[in-house]
Amino acid sequence: MTRDLVTVPPEAALESIVPILKKGLVAVVADEKRFYGLVTQIDFLNYLRLKLKQ
């Protein structure tokens, strides 16, 4: 566990999340006022898998 969280803003491009996930970390989606959620490697892979089906 770490206290140094890697956060990305909600409007961040997907490409900005890749380096975070490659380090084995979870991307925390948040801004100054609100926490929106987490993006894990599994979430990202599922997103890409669904995009390929379209």
mmCIF file of the N, C-alpha and C atoms, coordinates in Angstrom:
data_MODEL
# 
_entry.id   MODEL 
# 
loop_
_atom_site.group_PDB 
_atom_site.id 
_atom_site.type_symbol 
_atom_site.label_atom_id 
_atom_site.label_alt_id 
_atom_site.label_comp_id 
_atom_site.label_asym_id 
_atom_site.label_entity_id 
_atom_site.label_seq_id 
_atom_site.pdbx_PDB_ins_code 
_atom_site.Cartn_x 
_atom_site.Cartn_y 
_atom_site.Cartn_z 
_atom_site.occupancy 
_atom_site.B_iso_or_equiv 
_atom_site.pdbx_formal_charge 
_atom_site.auth_seq_id 
_atom_site.auth_comp_id 
_atom_site.auth_asym_id 
_atom_site.auth_atom_id 
_atom_site.pdbx_PDB_model_num 
ATOM 1   N N  . MET A 1 1  ? 0.836   -1.160 0.000   1.00 0.00 ? 1  MET A N  1 
ATOM 2   C CA . MET A 1 1  ? 0.000   0.000  0.000   1.00 0.00 ? 1  MET A CA 1 
ATOM 3   C C  . MET A 1 1  ? 0.894   1.241  0.000   1.00 0.00 ? 1  MET A C  1 
ATOM 4   N N  . THR A 1 2  ? 0.383   2.312  -0.597  1.00 0.00 ? 2  THR A N  1 
ATOM 5   C CA . THR A 1 2  ? 1.170   3.526  -0.684  1.00 0.00 ? 2  THR A CA 1 
ATOM 6   C C  . THR A 1 2  ? 0.339   4.755  -0.349  1.00 0.00 ? 2  THR A C  1 
ATOM 7   N N  . ARG A 1 3  ? 1.002   5.776  0.079   1.00 0.00 ? 3  ARG A N  1 
ATOM 8   C CA . ARG A 1 3  ? 0.327   7.057  0.324   1.00 0.00 ? 3  ARG A CA 1 
ATOM 9   C C  . ARG A 1 3  ? 0.486   7.982  -0.873  1.00 0.00 ? 3  ARG A C  1 
ATOM 10  N N  . ASP A 1 4  ? 1.388   7.627  -1.775  1.00 0.00 ? 4  ASP A N  1 
ATOM 11  C CA . ASP A 1 4  ? 1.630   8.428  -2.972  1.00 0.00 ? 4  ASP A CA 1 
ATOM 12  C C  . ASP A 1 4  ? 0.713   7.952  -4.086  1.00 0.00 ? 4  ASP A C  1 
ATOM 13  N N  . LEU A 1 5  ? -0.466  8.549  -4.177  1.00 0.00 ? 5  LEU A N  1 
ATOM 14  C CA . LEU A 1 5  ? -1.444  8.155  -5.176  1.00 0.00 ? 5  LEU A CA 1 
ATOM 15  C C  . LEU A 1 5  ? -1.158  8.841  -6.501  1.00 0.00 ? 5  LEU A C  1 
ATOM 16  N N  . VAL A 1 6  ? -1.387  8.105  -7.576  1.00 0.00 ? 6  VAL A N  1 
ATOM 17  C CA . VAL A 1 6  ? -1.250  8.673  -8.905  1.00 0.00 ? 6  VAL A CA 1 
ATOM 18  C C  . VAL A 1 6  ? -2.656  9.005  -9.380  1.00 0.00 ? 6  VAL A C  1 
ATOM 19  N N  . THR A 1 7  ? -2.947  10.296 -9.488  1.00 0.00 ? 7  THR A N  1 
ATOM 20  C CA . THR A 1 7  ? -4.283  10.715 -9.901  1.00 0.00 ? 7  THR A CA 1 
ATOM 21  C C  . THR A 1 7  ? -4.246  11.274 -11.311 1.00 0.00 ? 7  THR A C  1 
ATOM 22  N N  . VAL A 1 8  ? -5.351  11.089 -11.996 1.00 0.00 ? 8  VAL A N  1 
ATOM 23  C CA . VAL A 1 8  ? -5.538  11.671 -13.324 1.00 0.00 ? 8  VAL A CA 1 
ATOM 24  C C  . VAL A 1 8  ? -6.880  12.398 -13.318 1.00 0.00 ? 8  VAL A C  1 
ATOM 25  N N  . PRO A 1 9  ? -6.978  13.491 -14.057 1.00 0.00 ? 9  PRO A N  1 
ATOM 26  C CA . PRO A 1 9  ? -8.253  14.201 -14.125 1.00 0.00 ? 9  PRO A CA 1 
ATOM 27  C C  . PRO A 1 9  ? -9.257  13.415 -14.976 1.00 0.00 ? 9  PRO A C  1 
ATOM 28  N N  . PRO A 1 10 ? -10.537 13.651 -14.776 1.00 0.00 ? 10 PRO A N  1 
ATOM 29  C CA . PRO A 1 10 ? -11.555 12.914 -15.532 1.00 0.00 ? 10 PRO A CA 1 
ATOM 30  C C  . PRO A 1 10 ? -11.436 13.080 -17.049 1.00 0.00 ? 10 PRO A C  1 
ATOM 31  N N  . GLU A 1 11 ? -10.895 14.198 -17.489 1.00 0.00 ? 11 GLU A N  1 
ATOM 32  C CA . GLU A 1 11 ? -10.784 14.445 -18.930 1.00 0.00 ? 11 GLU A CA 1 
ATOM 33  C C  . GLU A 1 11 ? -9.476  13.929 -19.529 1.00 0.00 ? 11 GLU A C  1 
ATOM 34  N N  . ALA A 1 12 ? -8.683  13.205 -18.748 1.00 0.00 ? 12 ALA A N  1 
ATOM 35  C CA . ALA A 1 12 ? -7.397  12.683 -19.224 1.00 0.00 ? 12 ALA A CA 1 
ATOM 36  C C  . ALA A 1 12 ? -7.593  11.696 -20.367 1.00 0.00 ? 12 ALA A C  1 
ATOM 37  N N  . ALA A 1 13 ? -6.662  11.727 -21.297 1.00 0.00 ? 13 ALA A N  1 
ATOM 38  C CA . ALA A 1 13 ? -6.686  10.777 -22.415 1.00 0.00 ? 13 ALA A CA 1 
ATOM 39  C C  . ALA A 1 13 ? -6.306  9.389  -21.917 1.00 0.00 ? 13 ALA A C  1 
ATOM 40  N N  . LEU A 1 14 ? -6.824  8.381  -22.584 1.00 0.00 ? 14 LEU A N  1 
ATOM 41  C CA . LEU A 1 14 ? -6.505  7.001  -22.195 1.00 0.00 ? 14 LEU A CA 1 
ATOM 42  C C  . LEU A 1 14 ? -5.006  6.735  -22.249 1.00 0.00 ? 14 LEU A C  1 
ATOM 43  N N  . GLU A 1 15 ? -4.324  7.376  -23.188 1.00 0.00 ? 15 GLU A N  1 
ATOM 44  C CA . GLU A 1 15 ? -2.888  7.171  -23.330 1.00 0.00 ? 15 GLU A CA 1 
ATOM 45  C C  . GLU A 1 15 ? -2.118  7.604  -22.080 1.00 0.00 ? 15 GLU A C  1 
ATOM 46  N N  . SER A 1 16 ? -2.670  8.532  -21.317 1.00 0.00 ? 16 SER A N  1 
ATOM 47  C CA . SER A 1 16 ? -1.983  8.987  -20.111 1.00 0.00 ? 16 SER A CA 1 
ATOM 48  C C  . SER A 1 16 ? -2.107  7.986  -18.963 1.00 0.00 ? 16 SER A C  1 
ATOM 49  N N  . ILE A 1 17 ? -3.023  7.048  -19.084 1.00 0.00 ? 17 ILE A N  1 
ATOM 50  C CA . ILE A 1 17 ? -3.224  6.036  -18.043 1.00 0.00 ? 17 ILE A CA 1 
ATOM 51  C C  . ILE A 1 17 ? -2.290  4.833  -18.241 1.00 0.00 ? 17 ILE A C  1 
ATOM 52  N N  . VAL A 1 18 ? -1.896  4.594  -19.473 1.00 0.00 ? 18 VAL A N  1 
ATOM 53  C CA . VAL A 1 18 ? -1.076  3.421  -19.789 1.00 0.00 ? 18 VAL A CA 1 
ATOM 54  C C  . VAL A 1 18 ? 0.209   3.352  -18.964 1.00 0.00 ? 18 VAL A C  1 
ATOM 55  N N  . PRO A 1 19 ? 1.005   4.432  -18.862 1.00 0.00 ? 19 PRO A N  1 
ATOM 56  C CA . PRO A 1 19 ? 2.235   4.335  -18.065 1.00 0.00 ? 19 PRO A CA 1 
ATOM 57  C C  . PRO A 1 19 ? 1.980   3.999  -16.592 1.00 0.00 ? 19 PRO A C  1 
ATOM 58  N N  . ILE A 1 20 ? 0.882   4.473  -16.069 1.00 0.00 ? 20 ILE A N  1 
ATOM 59  C CA . ILE A 1 20 ? 0.526   4.184  -14.675 1.00 0.00 ? 20 ILE A CA 1 
ATOM 60  C C  . ILE A 1 20 ? 0.247   2.694  -14.513 1.00 0.00 ? 20 ILE A C  1 
ATOM 61  N N  . LEU A 1 21 ? -0.544  2.148  -15.422 1.00 0.00 ? 21 LEU A N  1 
ATOM 62  C CA . LEU A 1 21 ? -0.898  0.739  -15.354 1.00 0.00 ? 21 LEU A CA 1 
ATOM 63  C C  . LEU A 1 21 ? 0.313   -0.159 -15.605 1.00 0.00 ? 21 LEU A C  1 
ATOM 64  N N  . LYS A 1 22 ? 1.222   0.268  -16.467 1.00 0.00 ? 22 LYS A N  1 
ATOM 65  C CA . LYS A 1 22 ? 2.432   -0.521 -16.744 1.00 0.00 ? 22 LYS A CA 1 
ATOM 66  C C  . LYS A 1 22 ? 3.312   -0.671 -15.511 1.00 0.00 ? 22 LYS A C  1 
ATOM 67  N N  . LYS A 1 23 ? 3.226   0.287  -14.593 1.00 0.00 ? 23 LYS A N  1 
ATOM 68  C CA . LYS A 1 23 ? 3.984   0.218  -13.341 1.00 0.00 ? 23 LYS A CA 1 
ATOM 69  C C  . LYS A 1 23 ? 3.308   -0.688 -12.317 1.00 0.00 ? 23 LYS A C  1 
ATOM 70  N N  . GLY A 1 24 ? 2.145   -1.244 -12.686 1.00 0.00 ? 24 GLY A N  1 
ATOM 71  C CA . GLY A 1 24 ? 1.417   -2.099 -11.760 1.00 0.00 ? 24 GLY A CA 1 
ATOM 72  C C  . GLY A 1 24 ? 0.577   -1.317 -10.771 1.00 0.00 ? 24 GLY A C  1 
ATOM 73  N N  . LEU A 1 25 ? 0.349   -0.042 -11.066 1.00 0.00 ? 25 LEU A N  1 
ATOM 74  C CA . LEU A 1 25 ? -0.446  0.804  -10.182 1.00 0.00 ? 25 LEU A CA 1 
ATOM 75  C C  . LEU A 1 25 ? -1.877  0.920  -10.676 1.00 0.00 ? 25 LEU A C  1 
ATOM 76  N N  . VAL A 1 26 ? -2.695  1.523  -9.873  1.00 0.00 ? 26 VAL A N  1 
ATOM 77  C CA . VAL A 1 26 ? -4.083  1.806  -10.219 1.00 0.00 ? 26 VAL A CA 1 
ATOM 78  C C  . VAL A 1 26 ? -4.197  3.305  -10.441 1.00 0.00 ? 26 VAL A C  1 
ATOM 79  N N  . ALA A 1 27 ? -4.891  3.716  -11.501 1.00 0.00 ? 27 ALA A N  1 
ATOM 80  C CA . ALA A 1 27 ? -5.087  5.135  -11.760 1.00 0.00 ? 27 ALA A CA 1 
ATOM 81  C C  . ALA A 1 27 ? -6.309  5.611  -10.979 1.00 0.00 ? 27 ALA A C  1 
ATOM 82  N N  . VAL A 1 28 ? -6.109  6.625  -10.173 1.00 0.00 ? 28 VAL A N  1 
ATOM 83  C CA . VAL A 1 28 ? -7.195  7.231  -9.401  1.00 0.00 ? 28 VAL A CA 1 
ATOM 84  C C  . VAL A 1 28 ? -7.707  8.418  -10.201 1.00 0.00 ? 28 VAL A C  1 
ATOM 85  N N  . VAL A 1 29 ? -8.978  8.369  -10.579 1.00 0.00 ? 29 VAL A N  1 
ATOM 86  C CA . VAL A 1 29 ? -9.578  9.456  -11.354 1.00 0.00 ? 29 VAL A CA 1 
ATOM 87  C C  . VAL A 1 29 ? -10.255 10.407 -10.375 1.00 0.00 ? 29 VAL A C  1 
ATOM 88  N N  . ALA A 1 30 ? -9.706  11.631 -10.327 1.00 0.00 ? 30 ALA A N  1 
ATOM 89  C CA . ALA A 1 30 ? -10.217 12.612 -9.368  1.00 0.00 ? 30 ALA A CA 1 
ATOM 90  C C  . ALA A 1 30 ? -9.802  14.013 -9.807  1.00 0.00 ? 30 ALA A C  1 
ATOM 91  N N  . ASP A 1 31 ? -10.528 14.993 -9.316  1.00 0.00 ? 31 ASP A N  1 
ATOM 92  C CA . ASP A 1 31 ? -10.115 16.378 -9.454  1.00 0.00 ? 31 ASP A CA 1 
ATOM 93  C C  . ASP A 1 31 ? -10.070 16.995 -8.064  1.00 0.00 ? 31 ASP A C  1 
ATOM 94  N N  . GLU A 1 32 ? -9.978  18.299 -7.986  1.00 0.00 ? 32 GLU A N  1 
ATOM 95  C CA . GLU A 1 32 ? -9.833  18.953 -6.684  1.00 0.00 ? 32 GLU A CA 1 
ATOM 96  C C  . GLU A 1 32 ? -11.046 18.746 -5.776  1.00 0.00 ? 32 GLU A C  1 
ATOM 97  N N  . LYS A 1 33 ? -12.210 18.537 -6.391  1.00 0.00 ? 33 LYS A N  1 
ATOM 98  C CA . LYS A 1 33 ? -13.450 18.484 -5.609  1.00 0.00 ? 33 LYS A CA 1 
ATOM 99  C C  . LYS A 1 33 ? -14.048 17.092 -5.456  1.00 0.00 ? 33 LYS A C  1 
ATOM 100 N N  . ARG A 1 34 ? -13.703 16.173 -6.353  1.00 0.00 ? 34 ARG A N  1 
ATOM 101 C CA . ARG A 1 34 ? -14.447 14.914 -6.383  1.00 0.00 ? 34 ARG A CA 1 
ATOM 102 C C  . ARG A 1 34 ? -13.576 13.729 -6.787  1.00 0.00 ? 34 ARG A C  1 
ATOM 103 N N  . PHE A 1 35 ? -13.881 12.585 -6.206  1.00 0.00 ? 35 PHE A N  1 
ATOM 104 C CA . PHE A 1 35 ? -13.301 11.296 -6.586  1.00 0.00 ? 35 PHE A CA 1 
ATOM 105 C C  . PHE A 1 35 ? -14.287 10.636 -7.539  1.00 0.00 ? 35 PHE A C  1 
ATOM 106 N N  . TYR A 1 36 ? -13.807 10.219 -8.733  1.00 0.00 ? 36 TYR A N  1 
ATOM 107 C CA . TYR A 1 36 ? -14.686 9.610  -9.728  1.00 0.00 ? 36 TYR A CA 1 
ATOM 108 C C  . TYR A 1 36 ? -14.575 8.095  -9.770  1.00 0.00 ? 36 TYR A C  1 
ATOM 109 N N  . GLY A 1 37 ? -13.400 7.577  -9.442  1.00 0.00 ? 37 GLY A N  1 
ATOM 110 C CA . GLY A 1 37 ? -13.244 6.128  -9.459  1.00 0.00 ? 37 GLY A CA 1 
ATOM 111 C C  . GLY A 1 37 ? -11.805 5.707  -9.687  1.00 0.00 ? 37 GLY A C  1 
ATOM 112 N N  . LEU A 1 38 ? -11.639 4.414  -9.894  1.00 0.00 ? 38 LEU A N  1 
ATOM 113 C CA . LEU A 1 38 ? -10.331 3.809  -10.118 1.00 0.00 ? 38 LEU A CA 1 
ATOM 114 C C  . LEU A 1 38 ? -10.324 3.121  -11.475 1.00 0.00 ? 38 LEU A C  1 
ATOM 115 N N  . VAL A 1 39 ? -9.180  3.093  -12.112 1.00 0.00 ? 39 VAL A N  1 
ATOM 116 C CA . VAL A 1 39 ? -9.014  2.336  -13.351 1.00 0.00 ? 39 VAL A CA 1 
ATOM 117 C C  . VAL A 1 39 ? -7.901  1.326  -13.106 1.00 0.00 ? 39 VAL A C  1 
ATOM 118 N N  . THR A 1 40 ? -8.247  0.052  -13.241 1.00 0.00 ? 40 THR A N  1 
ATOM 119 C CA . THR A 1 40 ? -7.274  -1.018 -13.069 1.00 0.00 ? 40 THR A CA 1 
ATOM 120 C C  . THR A 1 40 ? -6.860  -1.558 -14.438 1.00 0.00 ? 40 THR A C  1 
ATOM 121 N N  . GLN A 1 41 ? -5.863  -2.412 -14.443 1.00 0.00 ? 41 GLN A N  1 
ATOM 122 C CA . GLN A 1 41 ? -5.441  -3.045 -15.694 1.00 0.00 ? 41 GLN A CA 1 
ATOM 123 C C  . GLN A 1 41 ? -6.584  -3.850 -16.308 1.00 0.00 ? 41 GLN A C  1 
ATOM 124 N N  . ILE A 1 42 ? -7.348  -4.534 -15.484 1.00 0.00 ? 42 ILE A N  1 
ATOM 125 C CA . ILE A 1 42 ? -8.477  -5.332 -15.983 1.00 0.00 ? 42 ILE A CA 1 
ATOM 126 C C  . ILE A 1 42 ? -9.538  -4.427 -16.599 1.00 0.00 ? 42 ILE A C  1 
ATOM 127 N N  . ASP A 1 43 ? -9.834  -3.301 -15.947 1.00 0.00 ? 43 ASP A N  1 
ATOM 128 C CA . ASP A 1 43 ? -10.789 -2.341 -16.513 1.00 0.00 ? 43 ASP A CA 1 
ATOM 129 C C  . ASP A 1 43 ? -10.340 -1.883 -17.892 1.00 0.00 ? 43 ASP A C  1 
ATOM 130 N N  . PHE A 1 44 ? -9.065  -1.557 -18.000 1.00 0.00 ? 44 PHE A N  1 
ATOM 131 C CA . PHE A 1 44 ? -8.524  -1.052 -19.258 1.00 0.00 ? 44 PHE A CA 1 
ATOM 132 C C  . PHE A 1 44 ? -8.585  -2.120 -20.351 1.00 0.00 ? 44 PHE A C  1 
ATOM 133 N N  . LEU A 1 45 ? -8.205  -3.342 -20.012 1.00 0.00 ? 45 LEU A N  1 
ATOM 134 C CA . LEU A 1 45 ? -8.262  -4.430 -20.994 1.00 0.00 ? 45 LEU A CA 1 
ATOM 135 C C  . LEU A 1 45 ? -9.689  -4.732 -21.428 1.00 0.00 ? 45 LEU A C  1 
ATOM 136 N N  . ASN A 1 46 ? -10.626 -4.708 -20.500 1.00 0.00 ? 46 ASN A N  1 
ATOM 137 C CA . ASN A 1 46 ? -12.024 -4.930 -20.848 1.00 0.00 ? 46 ASN A CA 1 
ATOM 138 C C  . ASN A 1 46 ? -12.544 -3.831 -21.768 1.00 0.00 ? 46 ASN A C  1 
ATOM 139 N N  . TYR A 1 47 ? -12.160 -2.598 -21.506 1.00 0.00 ? 47 TYR A N  1 
ATOM 140 C CA . TYR A 1 47 ? -12.544 -1.486 -22.370 1.00 0.00 ? 47 TYR A CA 1 
ATOM 141 C C  . TYR A 1 47 ? -12.033 -1.703 -23.792 1.00 0.00 ? 47 TYR A C  1 
ATOM 142 N N  . LEU A 1 48 ? -10.751 -2.054 -23.918 1.00 0.00 ? 48 LEU A N  1 
ATOM 143 C CA . LEU A 1 48 ? -10.178 -2.279 -25.235 1.00 0.00 ? 48 LEU A CA 1 
ATOM 144 C C  . LEU A 1 48 ? -10.843 -3.466 -25.947 1.00 0.00 ? 48 LEU A C  1 
ATOM 145 N N  . ARG A 1 49 ? -11.122 -4.513 -25.201 1.00 0.00 ? 49 ARG A N  1 
ATOM 146 C CA . ARG A 1 49 ? -11.781 -5.693 -25.787 1.00 0.00 ? 49 ARG A CA 1 
ATOM 147 C C  . ARG A 1 49 ? -13.149 -5.319 -26.339 1.00 0.00 ? 49 ARG A C  1 
ATOM 148 N N  . LEU A 1 50 ? -13.914 -4.530 -25.590 1.00 0.00 ? 50 LEU A N  1 
ATOM 149 C CA . LEU A 1 50 ? -15.233 -4.104 -26.056 1.00 0.00 ? 50 LEU A CA 1 
ATOM 150 C C  . LEU A 1 50 ? -15.138 -3.166 -27.259 1.00 0.00 ? 50 LEU A C  1 
ATOM 151 N N  . LYS A 1 51 ? -14.116 -2.324 -27.293 1.00 0.00 ? 51 LYS A N  1 
ATOM 152 C CA . LYS A 1 51 ? -13.923 -1.412 -28.429 1.00 0.00 ? 51 LYS A CA 1 
ATOM 153 C C  . LYS A 1 51 ? -13.641 -2.203 -29.705 1.00 0.00 ? 51 LYS A C  1 
ATOM 154 N N  . LEU A 1 52 ? -12.887 -3.307 -29.585 1.00 0.00 ? 52 LEU A N  1 
ATOM 155 C CA . LEU A 1 52 ? -12.562 -4.116 -30.758 1.00 0.00 ? 52 LEU A CA 1 
ATOM 156 C C  . LEU A 1 52 ? -13.783 -4.807 -31.333 1.00 0.00 ? 52 LEU A C  1 
ATOM 157 N N  . LYS A 1 53 ? -14.757 -5.106 -30.504 1.00 0.00 ? 53 LYS A N  1 
ATOM 158 C CA . LYS A 1 53 ? -15.973 -5.775 -30.979 1.00 0.00 ? 53 LYS A CA 1 
ATOM 159 C C  . LYS A 1 53 ? -16.861 -4.859 -31.810 1.00 0.00 ? 53 LYS A C  1 
ATOM 160 N N  . GLN A 1 54 ? -16.726 -3.557 -31.624 1.00 0.00 ? 54 GLN A N  1 
ATOM 161 C CA . GLN A 1 54 ? -17.592 -2.606 -32.332 1.00 0.00 ? 54 GLN A CA 1 
ATOM 162 C C  . GLN A 1 54 ? -17.250 -2.467 -33.777 1.00 0.00 ? 54 GLN A C  1 
# 
